[in-house]
């Protein structure tokens, strides 16, 4: 972690930005990134003039290349304690210009230093101390600014760990209780939505931008302030239900939540496409330019012609891409499962190097006559910053030989499965789970760190068989007993959980049960040797016919004022109340109970729908519309009269 502390500025430009005077920046350059470029960009954005006081862009950690960029530090520079970097930006660079020379040099330091940023005569000289040992950056370090709002939601549940936590100082309980829907926000899109939206603080034209995708294979960049369309791209004809086996989607197009790589300004997604009216089905993995919506060179990747593993070939027509995509290092990971367990499906994890999409690596469950092992939990691929983790579902025709199903698996980059017991965990009753369809893969892995626990690096697996399991993330243990197990629901668990820590302990909150009997529950994980599941220390809220989707969490500072949010979604038996609800993270007490007539939504689904938080707002994507909810300081400026917009025309389907 590299910290930059602002100091008193002398130049008038900086005096107009009091944020710089007594604030701190935190920069976490990803592995292999251009560290120097990241530093310059961070400083540029920190000192950028504010076009709109409601949208302070001081924190966005985009690494962008521009003319006159500084000399680069080595890409794999191993920062050690006591190393410091001195950065000098000239006037143009300090103003985020596209020109102007800058210099960097390394200074050896015998001890950690305090940091200041004096600005004199248009130059900015900043000392940055590196306070972490080489390759020891915290796994889920959050890019943050002291006192500033959360920005850049680039993936499902906000972080690699899939914790679902959003830090935004505006979300105090009193402010959250007065949340209202912004009726000036248009948000019109076309198609059913099962994916979480994303947010880019510095989107096309430097606008704050919402990314939304639909089952009609439409991809949208929307202005995050008014919901107008910045660009739209249709990536190809979706596949209608009549041309698929057993599907619950009509049509089937983009289902899993995409991911954005800010460094390359790329949006990655999988779409099911038919090029010939339904006869041929394809899964294409796309990379789109976030600024234009154009397809990047070398993409899309045709998964069926690229993915193979131990004699198993990928068959697009029988595979569904429901889990959220992930990026670990420089590799994009995409998981696949079955279409309602029809045909001889396999669980697949496909790895595509971002800078070399022609070089695809894949892993598949099953083989030797066995099939199944779907990767299908909506949380998708989790990561500790080094390895991707997935959960898998039931397998068929195994002959008593474990074949990759009912498991938590840690992959080496690629993905490569080592086969070592330290890299997978399977419950001893996995064959019974196969027989009753008690999928371990119904929720996806949740990576949790519990201070003072031994072990402290955990994976939480929540399953269709009503249980929660705690596992040692550093040594999963093969086919063995977990660290702890407890029944935490009265019926099936289908969802993506969240985790957060308060002064009372480490919590996991999740959607329990289904079909008119949903419950939002939370348990604590004890700081013990070994850690355990503390159900009495948690809480539960009966949502019943009101519905309950996968939760997400807000906090004012990462520890205090935790609010667990859910949308009252439909399920197989009820329509849900289609409203947003917020509950105290320590007690489950109601903070926000859905609002009034204007806060009603439509087209939110089961466990798939979840919201995001950015700049004091909550965004939720439903069928044909993205909704924006604002805290009182924003709604007081809003005109309560909605502004309808016509549906934008679709762009023509590109040729592949």
BAGUDO-483968 format. One record per residue (C-alpha): residue in one letter; x, y, z. Coordinates in nm, 3 decimals. Each point is the difference from the previous one (the first is absolute). Example, Ala and Ser with C-alpha at 12.3 -4.5 7.8 and 13.67 -1.06 7.14 Angstrom:
% BAGUDO-483968
A,1.230,-0.450,0.780
S,0.137,0.344,-0.066
% end
This chain:
% BAGUDO-483968
X,0.000,0.000,0.000
X,0.136,0.343,-0.093
X,-0.137,0.294,0.198
X,0.004,0.364,-0.103
X,-0.082,0.265,0.258
X,-0.111,0.340,-0.120
X,0.155,0.318,0.138
X,-0.072,0.371,-0.016
X,0.026,0.120,-0.360
X,0.129,0.334,-0.118
X,-0.128,0.007,-0.354
X,-0.351,0.153,-0.032
X,-0.125,-0.305,-0.189
X,0.068,-0.223,0.295
X,-0.150,0.247,0.246
X,-0.324,-0.041,-0.192
X,0.014,-0.370,0.085
X,0.007,-0.017,0.380
X,-0.031,-0.378,-0.024
X,0.374,-0.011,-0.069
X,0.103,0.174,0.320
X,-0.074,-0.254,0.267
X,-0.088,-0.320,-0.172
X,0.176,-0.322,-0.083
X,0.004,-0.211,-0.311
X,0.052,-0.372,-0.011
X,0.131,-0.160,-0.317
X,0.014,-0.375,-0.053
X,0.168,-0.063,-0.336
X,-0.108,-0.341,-0.132
X,0.267,-0.262,-0.064
X,0.185,0.073,-0.323
X,-0.141,0.351,-0.031
X,0.204,0.304,-0.092
X,0.052,0.129,0.355
X,0.135,0.338,-0.102
X,-0.288,0.058,-0.236
X,-0.247,-0.098,0.268
X,0.161,0.250,0.240
X,-0.013,0.283,-0.251
X,-0.359,-0.074,-0.090
X,-0.099,-0.018,0.365
X,0.158,0.336,0.073
X,-0.151,0.153,-0.311
X,-0.347,-0.108,0.094
X,0.048,0.110,0.358
X,0.071,0.351,-0.116
X,-0.256,0.019,-0.280
X,-0.244,0.291,0.012
X,-0.351,-0.100,0.093
X,-0.243,0.050,-0.282
X,-0.283,-0.095,0.231
X,0.023,0.026,0.377
X,-0.212,-0.310,0.033
X,0.253,-0.207,-0.188
X,0.342,0.049,0.155
X,0.222,-0.223,-0.213
X,0.295,0.008,0.233
X,0.026,-0.371,0.057
X,-0.056,-0.181,-0.326
X,0.299,-0.228,-0.052
X,0.002,-0.020,-0.378
X,0.341,-0.059,-0.153
X,0.002,0.175,-0.335
X,0.273,0.053,-0.252
X,0.048,0.343,-0.152
X,0.258,0.203,-0.182
X,0.289,0.121,0.206
X,-0.047,-0.277,0.254
X,0.279,-0.038,0.255
X,0.286,-0.239,-0.034
X,-0.122,-0.334,0.119
X,0.114,-0.189,0.300
X,0.057,-0.372,-0.062
X,-0.333,-0.175,-0.045
X,0.068,-0.251,0.273
X,0.173,0.239,0.238
X,0.010,-0.176,0.341
X,-0.064,0.287,0.240
X,0.159,-0.064,0.338
X,-0.050,0.176,0.331
X,0.220,0.304,0.001
X,-0.023,0.059,-0.374
X,-0.144,0.329,-0.109
X,-0.089,0.149,-0.334
X,0.033,0.368,-0.081
X,-0.231,0.121,-0.272
X,0.018,0.340,-0.164
X,-0.285,0.104,-0.223
X,0.017,0.317,-0.199
X,-0.292,0.238,-0.021
X,-0.165,-0.174,-0.291
X,0.031,-0.344,0.156
X,-0.132,0.125,0.330
X,-0.308,0.120,-0.184
X,-0.049,-0.340,-0.164
X,0.120,0.132,-0.333
X,0.111,-0.212,-0.288
X,0.348,0.144,-0.023
X,0.289,0.121,0.210
X,0.307,-0.181,0.119
X,0.008,-0.166,0.337
X,0.280,-0.166,0.187
X,0.022,-0.280,0.252
X,0.285,-0.123,0.206
X,0.044,-0.252,0.275
X,0.125,0.111,0.337
X,0.133,-0.244,0.254
X,-0.137,0.060,0.348
X,0.119,-0.153,0.321
X,-0.337,0.035,0.164
X,-0.359,0.079,-0.081
X,-0.060,0.369,-0.056
X,-0.292,0.236,0.027
X,-0.121,0.135,-0.328
X,-0.086,0.345,-0.122
X,-0.097,0.150,-0.333
X,0.115,0.361,-0.029
X,-0.100,0.162,-0.326
X,0.216,0.289,-0.108
X,-0.026,0.206,-0.318
X,-0.212,-0.257,-0.178
X,0.216,-0.302,0.079
X,-0.104,-0.284,0.223
X,0.266,-0.187,0.195
X,-0.124,-0.294,0.198
X,0.184,-0.256,0.211
X,-0.165,-0.340,0.019
X,0.110,-0.259,0.249
X,-0.037,-0.367,-0.077
X,-0.103,-0.169,0.322
X,-0.058,-0.356,-0.110
X,0.250,-0.278,-0.062
X,0.040,-0.133,-0.350
X,-0.296,-0.207,-0.122
X,-0.178,0.043,0.333
X,-0.275,0.239,-0.094
X,-0.320,-0.083,0.189
X,-0.215,-0.235,-0.204
X,-0.307,0.218,-0.006
X,0.154,0.345,0.051
X,-0.263,0.257,-0.089
X,0.090,0.308,-0.196
X,-0.127,0.269,0.230
X,0.019,0.365,0.090
X,-0.044,0.114,0.358
X,-0.342,0.157,0.027
X,-0.082,-0.040,-0.368
X,-0.279,-0.199,-0.163
X,0.044,-0.346,-0.153
X,0.076,0.014,-0.372
X,0.055,-0.248,-0.285
X,-0.209,-0.313,0.034
X,0.177,-0.215,-0.256
X,-0.122,-0.348,0.099
X,-0.264,-0.199,0.182
X,-0.031,0.089,0.371
X,0.269,0.264,-0.042
X,0.314,-0.195,0.095
X,0.192,-0.312,-0.100
X,-0.101,-0.164,0.329
X,-0.370,0.051,-0.093
X,-0.058,0.169,0.337
X,-0.267,0.235,-0.138
X,0.121,0.290,0.217
X,-0.023,0.363,-0.115
X,0.163,0.272,0.209
X,-0.178,0.333,-0.040
X,0.005,0.259,0.276
X,-0.338,0.137,-0.113
X,-0.185,-0.318,0.099
X,-0.070,0.074,0.363
X,-0.308,-0.173,0.144
X,-0.190,0.329,0.021
X,0.077,0.090,-0.361
X,-0.076,-0.353,-0.122
X,-0.339,0.011,0.168
X,-0.094,0.287,-0.233
X,0.116,-0.161,-0.323
X,-0.224,0.074,-0.299
X,-0.001,-0.102,-0.363
X,0.131,0.266,-0.237
X,-0.290,0.048,-0.239
X,0.218,0.207,-0.230
X,0.217,-0.303,-0.066
X,-0.118,-0.158,-0.325
X,0.184,-0.336,-0.009
X,-0.199,-0.142,-0.292
X,0.154,-0.314,-0.147
X,-0.136,-0.291,-0.207
X,-0.002,-0.356,0.128
X,-0.030,-0.213,0.312
X,0.278,0.045,0.255
X,0.161,-0.256,0.231
X,0.343,0.163,0.024
X,0.114,0.262,0.249
X,0.069,0.346,-0.148
X,0.349,0.151,0.018
X,0.122,0.356,0.056
X,0.297,0.186,-0.151
X,0.077,0.335,0.155
X,0.195,0.123,-0.301
X,-0.202,-0.148,-0.283
X,-0.045,0.114,-0.359
X,0.066,0.371,-0.029
X,0.110,0.002,0.365
X,-0.361,-0.057,0.103
X,-0.096,-0.221,0.295
X,-0.147,-0.303,-0.174
X,-0.224,-0.297,0.076
X,0.056,-0.318,-0.202
X,-0.304,-0.228,-0.043
X,-0.048,-0.316,-0.206
X,-0.311,-0.194,-0.098
X,-0.110,-0.344,-0.119
X,-0.070,0.160,-0.338
X,0.378,0.041,-0.034
X,-0.023,0.375,0.037
X,0.283,0.178,0.180
X,-0.052,0.355,0.126
X,0.212,0.282,0.132
X,-0.236,0.236,0.183
X,0.072,0.340,0.146
X,0.001,-0.063,0.376
X,-0.163,0.338,0.069
X,-0.303,-0.005,-0.228
X,-0.010,-0.354,-0.141
X,0.026,0.109,-0.361
X,0.172,-0.230,-0.248
X,0.364,0.083,-0.074
X,0.047,-0.297,-0.229
X,-0.176,-0.327,-0.076
X,0.130,-0.318,-0.158
X,-0.187,-0.312,-0.104
X,0.257,-0.278,-0.018
X,-0.211,-0.246,-0.198
X,-0.340,-0.173,-0.012
X,-0.093,-0.168,0.327
X,-0.131,-0.358,0.000
X,-0.374,-0.047,0.050
X,-0.132,-0.257,0.246
X,-0.149,-0.206,-0.280
X,0.348,-0.067,-0.133
X,0.142,-0.109,0.337
X,-0.049,-0.295,0.231
X,-0.164,0.048,0.339
X,0.077,0.371,0.027
X,-0.175,0.238,0.240
X,0.120,0.303,-0.198
X,-0.167,0.129,-0.313
X,0.209,0.111,-0.172
X,0.341,-0.103,0.134
X,0.277,0.249,-0.065
X,0.215,0.170,0.263
X,-0.075,-0.151,0.341
X,0.315,0.019,0.215
X,0.129,0.328,0.140
X,0.277,0.148,-0.219
X,0.326,0.147,0.129
X,0.195,0.315,-0.088
X,0.378,0.025,-0.018
X,0.068,0.367,0.060
X,0.363,-0.016,-0.110
X,-0.090,-0.110,-0.352
X,-0.339,0.180,-0.003
X,-0.165,-0.330,-0.093
X,-0.337,-0.152,0.090
X,-0.006,-0.382,-0.010
X,-0.316,-0.209,-0.033
X,-0.134,-0.329,-0.131
X,-0.297,-0.010,-0.234
X,-0.194,-0.295,-0.141
X,-0.059,0.073,-0.367
X,-0.157,-0.166,-0.301
X,0.138,0.109,-0.337
X,-0.267,-0.184,-0.201
X,-0.336,0.041,0.170
X,0.035,-0.267,0.264
X,0.159,-0.298,-0.168
X,0.351,0.078,0.119
X,0.070,0.112,0.355
X,0.323,0.172,0.100
X,0.154,0.131,0.320
X,0.214,0.300,-0.089
X,0.221,0.180,0.253
X,0.020,0.368,-0.093
X,0.228,0.287,0.088
X,-0.161,0.338,-0.062
X,0.162,0.341,0.018
X,-0.171,0.168,0.298
X,0.027,0.341,-0.168
X,-0.162,-0.093,-0.330
X,-0.161,-0.345,0.030
X,0.208,-0.121,-0.294
X,0.128,-0.358,0.000
X,0.371,-0.007,0.079
X,0.243,-0.153,-0.253
X,0.047,-0.376,0.036
X,-0.343,-0.054,0.156
X,-0.247,-0.166,0.038
X,0.120,-0.344,0.108
X,-0.209,-0.291,-0.130
X,-0.002,-0.225,0.307
X,-0.109,-0.314,-0.183
X,0.293,0.013,-0.240
X,0.249,0.103,0.270
X,-0.075,-0.196,0.319
X,0.098,-0.363,0.052
X,0.118,-0.199,0.302
X,0.119,-0.360,0.022
X,-0.196,-0.103,-0.307
X,-0.316,0.190,0.102
X,-0.118,0.259,-0.250
X,-0.214,0.301,0.083
X,-0.351,-0.019,-0.150
X,-0.159,0.344,0.002
X,-0.359,-0.115,-0.054
X,-0.018,-0.179,0.338
X,0.203,0.239,0.219
X,-0.122,0.310,0.182
X,0.213,0.293,0.111
X,-0.165,0.116,0.325
X,0.294,0.065,0.241
X,0.170,0.340,0.017
X,0.324,0.039,-0.191
X,0.331,0.060,0.178
X,0.346,0.131,-0.078
X,0.307,-0.124,0.187
X,0.333,0.138,-0.110
X,-0.028,0.043,-0.373
X,-0.244,-0.286,-0.058
X,-0.375,0.023,-0.048
X,-0.190,-0.294,0.152
X,-0.346,-0.106,-0.117
X,-0.200,-0.280,0.164
X,-0.270,-0.215,-0.161
X,-0.265,-0.240,0.125
X,-0.299,-0.186,-0.133
X,-0.330,0.112,-0.143
X,-0.220,-0.142,0.279
X,0.213,-0.316,0.018
X,-0.107,-0.116,-0.345
X,0.226,-0.198,-0.234
X,0.354,-0.110,0.082
X,0.126,0.332,0.133
X,0.328,0.076,0.172
X,0.115,0.268,0.236
X,0.253,0.214,-0.188
X,0.247,0.267,0.104
X,0.147,0.175,-0.303
X,0.303,0.227,0.026
X,0.077,0.264,-0.263
X,0.311,0.218,0.026
X,-0.114,0.359,-0.040
X,0.291,0.087,-0.228
X,-0.008,-0.326,-0.197
X,-0.359,-0.124,-0.048
X,0.108,-0.265,-0.249
X,0.174,-0.193,0.280
X,-0.285,-0.165,0.193
X,0.044,-0.239,0.292
X,-0.293,-0.197,0.143
X,-0.095,-0.249,0.272
X,-0.309,-0.222,0.006
X,-0.162,-0.216,0.267
X,-0.093,-0.357,-0.080
X,0.171,-0.224,-0.251
X,0.041,-0.376,-0.018
X,-0.374,-0.038,-0.054
X,-0.099,0.249,0.273
X,-0.156,0.338,-0.060
X,-0.133,0.296,0.196
X,0.186,0.210,0.255
X,-0.156,0.327,-0.122
X,0.148,0.337,0.094
X,-0.323,0.193,0.032
X,-0.023,0.207,0.321
X,-0.066,0.364,-0.094
X,0.303,0.120,0.200
X,0.219,-0.181,-0.248
X,0.377,0.012,0.021
X,0.150,0.131,0.327
X,0.367,0.077,0.052
X,0.260,0.068,0.270
X,0.194,0.206,-0.251
X,0.211,-0.298,-0.106
X,-0.228,-0.298,-0.062
X,-0.356,-0.032,-0.133
X,-0.249,-0.195,0.217
X,-0.325,-0.162,-0.113
X,-0.266,-0.232,0.140
X,-0.147,-0.287,-0.200
X,-0.332,-0.184,0.000
X,-0.120,-0.357,-0.024
X,0.158,-0.261,-0.224
X,-0.152,-0.303,-0.174
X,0.126,-0.350,-0.083
X,0.320,0.032,0.202
X,0.024,-0.367,0.100
X,0.096,0.116,0.348
X,0.305,0.190,-0.125
X,0.008,0.370,0.078
X,-0.011,0.185,-0.332
X,0.018,0.367,0.089
X,-0.353,0.050,0.134
X,-0.136,0.113,0.340
X,0.324,0.187,0.065
X,0.179,0.322,0.082
X,0.298,0.016,-0.235
X,0.301,0.230,-0.001
X,0.165,0.021,-0.341
X,0.348,0.101,-0.092
X,0.016,0.270,-0.268
X,-0.118,-0.128,-0.333
X,-0.227,-0.157,0.131
X,0.212,-0.297,0.105
X,-0.137,-0.250,0.252
X,0.286,-0.153,0.195
X,-0.198,-0.293,0.140
X,0.169,0.056,0.338
X,-0.232,-0.031,0.303
X,0.114,0.345,0.108
X,-0.168,0.139,-0.313
X,-0.349,-0.145,0.039
X,-0.253,-0.090,0.265
X,-0.282,-0.255,-0.033
X,-0.236,-0.110,0.279
X,0.023,-0.368,0.089
X,-0.368,-0.046,-0.091
X,0.044,0.135,-0.352
X,-0.161,-0.306,-0.157
X,-0.314,0.052,0.209
X,-0.007,0.366,-0.108
X,0.023,-0.115,-0.362
X,-0.301,-0.227,0.047
X,-0.223,0.268,0.156
X,0.123,0.287,-0.220
X,0.136,0.173,0.312
X,0.237,0.223,-0.194
X,0.300,0.139,0.178
X,0.023,0.243,-0.290
X,-0.328,0.185,0.054
X,0.160,0.310,0.152
X,0.357,0.033,-0.123
X,0.300,0.041,0.232
X,0.020,0.290,0.248
X,0.353,0.082,0.117
X,0.016,0.131,0.358
X,0.285,0.111,0.224
X,-0.070,-0.030,0.375
X,0.258,0.175,0.220
X,0.130,-0.202,0.297
X,-0.153,-0.322,-0.132
X,0.217,-0.303,-0.075
X,-0.012,-0.050,-0.291
X,-0.100,0.355,-0.091
X,-0.018,-0.030,-0.381
X,-0.332,-0.169,-0.068
X,-0.238,-0.102,-0.274
X,-0.372,-0.003,0.085
X,-0.212,-0.239,-0.207
X,-0.380,0.019,0.025
X,-0.189,-0.282,-0.167
X,-0.331,-0.138,-0.117
X,0.015,-0.253,0.284
X,-0.060,0.291,0.250
X,0.351,-0.004,0.145
X,0.277,0.254,0.041
X,0.357,-0.130,-0.008
X,0.321,0.172,0.117
X,0.317,-0.107,-0.179
X,0.369,0.085,0.030
X,0.069,0.199,-0.313
X,0.374,-0.071,0.015
X,-0.043,-0.379,0.030
X,-0.345,-0.112,-0.112
X,0.053,-0.361,0.105
X,-0.131,-0.224,-0.278
X,-0.287,-0.237,0.087
X,-0.020,0.073,0.371
X,-0.192,0.159,0.283
X,-0.025,0.381,-0.012
X,0.128,0.229,0.275
X,-0.362,0.060,0.098
X,-0.346,-0.084,-0.136
X,-0.346,0.104,0.108
X,-0.353,-0.012,-0.138
X,-0.092,0.365,-0.051
X,-0.323,-0.025,-0.200
X,-0.321,-0.202,0.006
X,-0.002,-0.041,-0.377
X,0.228,0.035,-0.299
X,0.258,0.280,-0.025
X,0.031,0.160,-0.344
X,0.177,0.336,-0.007
X,0.323,0.197,0.036
X,0.084,0.086,0.361
X,0.185,0.301,0.144
X,0.245,0.043,0.285
X,0.090,0.299,0.217
X,0.165,0.077,0.331
X,-0.123,0.224,0.282
X,0.117,0.052,0.356
X,-0.216,-0.299,0.090
X,0.172,-0.244,-0.236
X,0.012,-0.139,-0.352
X,-0.338,-0.067,-0.161
X,-0.128,-0.192,-0.301
X,-0.344,0.106,-0.127
X,-0.191,-0.207,-0.253
X,-0.333,-0.083,-0.162
X,-0.150,-0.317,0.146
X,-0.290,-0.217,-0.117
X,-0.203,0.062,-0.313
X,-0.346,0.021,-0.156
X,-0.205,0.219,0.231
X,0.199,-0.083,0.312
X,0.316,0.206,-0.045
X,0.201,0.117,0.299
X,0.289,0.244,0.020
X,0.237,-0.148,0.258
X,0.339,0.081,0.148
X,0.237,-0.202,0.217
X,0.332,0.091,0.157
X,0.333,-0.178,-0.039
X,0.182,-0.027,0.330
X,0.361,0.114,0.044
X,0.107,-0.332,0.148
X,0.227,-0.298,-0.059
X,-0.165,-0.136,-0.205
X,-0.265,0.255,-0.104
X,-0.364,-0.102,0.028
X,-0.343,0.104,-0.129
X,-0.186,0.205,0.262
X,-0.370,-0.002,-0.091
X,-0.133,0.156,0.326
X,0.242,0.290,-0.050
X,-0.164,0.080,-0.333
X,-0.352,0.098,-0.099
X,-0.272,-0.078,-0.253
X,-0.285,0.185,-0.170
X,-0.294,-0.189,-0.148
X,-0.064,0.134,-0.348
X,-0.257,-0.271,-0.093
X,-0.212,0.105,-0.298
X,0.174,0.339,-0.004
X,0.292,-0.170,-0.172
X,0.373,0.017,0.058
X,0.283,0.024,-0.251
X,0.374,-0.030,0.062
X,0.107,0.264,0.254
X,0.254,0.282,-0.022
X,0.142,0.215,0.281
X,0.082,0.366,0.061
X,0.223,0.151,0.268
X,0.108,0.355,0.067
X,0.362,-0.101,0.066
X,0.038,-0.377,-0.039
X,-0.086,-0.079,0.363
X,-0.286,0.218,0.117
X,-0.361,0.054,-0.105
X,-0.031,-0.328,-0.186
X,-0.326,-0.028,-0.193
X,-0.093,-0.324,-0.176
X,-0.217,0.065,-0.307
X,-0.223,-0.233,-0.200
X,-0.256,0.035,-0.277
X,-0.339,-0.166,0.049
X,0.015,-0.215,-0.311
X,-0.235,-0.251,-0.156
X,0.045,-0.374,0.046
X,-0.185,-0.303,-0.135
X,-0.309,0.061,0.216
X,-0.015,0.373,0.074
X,0.067,0.327,-0.176
X,0.189,0.157,0.289
X,-0.063,0.359,0.098
X,0.252,0.131,-0.259
X,0.141,0.248,0.251
X,0.336,0.077,0.153
X,0.048,-0.081,0.371
X,0.282,0.080,0.242
X,0.079,-0.162,0.338
X,0.245,0.075,0.279
X,0.304,-0.222,-0.049
X,0.037,-0.078,0.372
X,-0.363,-0.053,0.099
X,-0.217,-0.040,-0.312
X,-0.214,0.299,0.106
X,-0.177,0.175,-0.287
X,0.186,0.304,-0.135
X,-0.187,0.047,-0.328
X,-0.333,-0.169,-0.068
X,-0.057,0.046,-0.369
X,-0.115,0.360,-0.029
X,-0.325,0.120,-0.154
X,-0.178,-0.035,-0.337
X,0.287,0.151,-0.197
X,0.251,-0.256,0.132
X,-0.174,-0.300,-0.156
X,0.209,-0.191,-0.256
X,-0.087,-0.278,-0.245
X,0.172,-0.297,-0.162
X,0.242,-0.101,0.277
X,0.078,-0.369,0.028
X,0.050,-0.265,0.266
X,0.354,-0.010,0.139
X,0.161,0.158,-0.308
X,-0.089,0.365,0.059
X,0.233,0.200,0.221
X,0.073,0.371,0.021
X,0.316,0.208,-0.011
X,0.104,0.319,0.179
X,0.188,0.294,-0.151
X,0.024,0.368,0.093
X,-0.284,-0.001,0.251
X,-0.234,-0.194,-0.225
X,-0.132,-0.355,-0.031
X,-0.058,-0.145,-0.346
X,-0.214,-0.308,-0.069
X,-0.053,-0.154,-0.343
X,-0.334,-0.160,-0.084
X,-0.157,-0.110,-0.326
X,0.007,0.287,-0.250
X,0.112,0.257,0.257
X,0.276,0.107,0.237
X,-0.121,0.174,0.316
X,0.192,0.262,0.198
X,-0.062,0.079,0.367
X,0.144,0.315,0.154
X,0.063,0.126,0.350
X,-0.177,0.320,0.113
X,0.279,0.239,-0.100
X,-0.051,-0.102,-0.364
X,-0.376,-0.045,-0.008
X,-0.049,0.352,0.133
X,0.138,0.127,-0.332
X,-0.203,-0.237,-0.214
X,-0.312,0.088,-0.192
X,-0.262,-0.259,0.104
X,-0.148,-0.011,-0.348
X,0.142,-0.292,-0.202
X,0.151,0.068,-0.341
X,-0.099,-0.283,-0.234
X,0.239,-0.083,-0.282
X,-0.070,-0.204,-0.311
X,0.163,-0.338,-0.026
X,0.334,0.050,-0.179
X,0.047,-0.179,-0.330
X,0.214,-0.309,0.008
X,0.334,0.001,-0.169
X,0.036,-0.257,-0.276
X,0.136,-0.339,0.093
X,0.373,-0.012,-0.079
X,0.139,-0.260,-0.234
X,0.233,-0.256,0.156
% end
